[in-house]
Amino acid sequence: MNVKEATAKRIELLCQERGIAYNGLANTCGLTPSTIYSIFDSSRKDISLSTVKKICDGLEITLGEFFSHPLFDTLEQEIF
């Protein structure tokens, strides 16, 4: 799993834990629904840190809390 996939999965898990639909997440975070849905688009390679920060702000968690998850402990090396 790469960092983009892990980030998308973490957002998915947070939404499931809180019972929030993606449209609701977008409204809570001040993002467009298309921005949220693009996170889960496999053709998109990156997610900006500022987008992750807005999601964290909307969910009232810190970036540290977001990235302190086992998903990020065993990421593939992305240097080629």
N, C-alpha and C positions, 0 to 999 in steps of 0.2 A: 504494500500500500504506500502511495506517495503522500506528500503533505496536503495536496489539494483534496485527494480522496478522503484522508483522515479528517480534514476540516469539515468537509461536507457531511461526513458521517457523524461527527460531533454535533453539528447543528441539527441534524435529523434526530439524534438521540435526545438533545435538549428539548426539542419540540414535542417529542413523544412523552418525555417525563412530565412536561408542563401542560400537556393537552392543548398545544397551540398548533393551528393549521399554518401553513406557509404564508397565506395571505394575512393572517392575524399577526404573524411575526413581522412581516413587512410593515404593517401599520404601526406596530409597537416600536419598531426601530427607525421609522422615518425613511424607509427604503421603498422602492417600487417593487411590486410583486415580481416583475420581470428580473430584477436584480437577484432576488431570492431564488427564483426558479433557475436562473443561469448558473448558480452555484452547483446545482445538481446535474448540469449538462456535461456529459463525458467528453464532449469536444472542446470544452473550455479548459485551458491548462492552468490558469491561475485565479486566485481570489485575492483581492487587495487586503492588506492588513487594516486599512481604514474601514472597509466593509465589515470585517470581523469585529473591529472595535465598536461599530455602531450596533451590531447584533448583541455584543456583550452588554453595551449600555442599555439596550432595550430589555434585555433579560436580567438586568441588574446583577451582573457578575463581572469580575475582573478578567483581563486577558490571561492572567496567571491561572485563575480558576478554569478558564476555557481550555487552556493548553495542558493543565495538570490532569491528564486523563491517559490511561494505558494505550489508547490509540496512537499517541505520539511517541511512545517509548521504543517502538521497533519499526520505525519508518525505513523505507528503502533509501539507500544513498542516491542522491540526485546529481552527483558530479560525474560527468561523462568525459 
